[in-house]
Amino acid sequence: MQAKTTFSLSFTGLRRRYMVLWFIYPFDDQIAPVASFPEKVDFASKGEALEYGHGRACAFIDSMARLTTC
């Protein structure tokens, strides 16, 4: 998971914002990701961005696990 710092213009000047990118790698191959998604949501803190990305990555893994067991 990676949090990227961006800046947005507001009435009070530039504000720091964070975007999150998350990647899923197979257990036996750490080179090529199975999935990677940049989330198109801005966050006020790096912690919020990473928490959101973690939740989305877990939901993706859970949905893929359900597809293979059905």
Protein Blocks (a to p, Z undefined) as FASTA:
>chain_A
ZZdddddddfkbccdddddddddddfklckbcfbdcddfbdcfbfklmmmmmmmmmmmmm
mmmmmmmmZZ
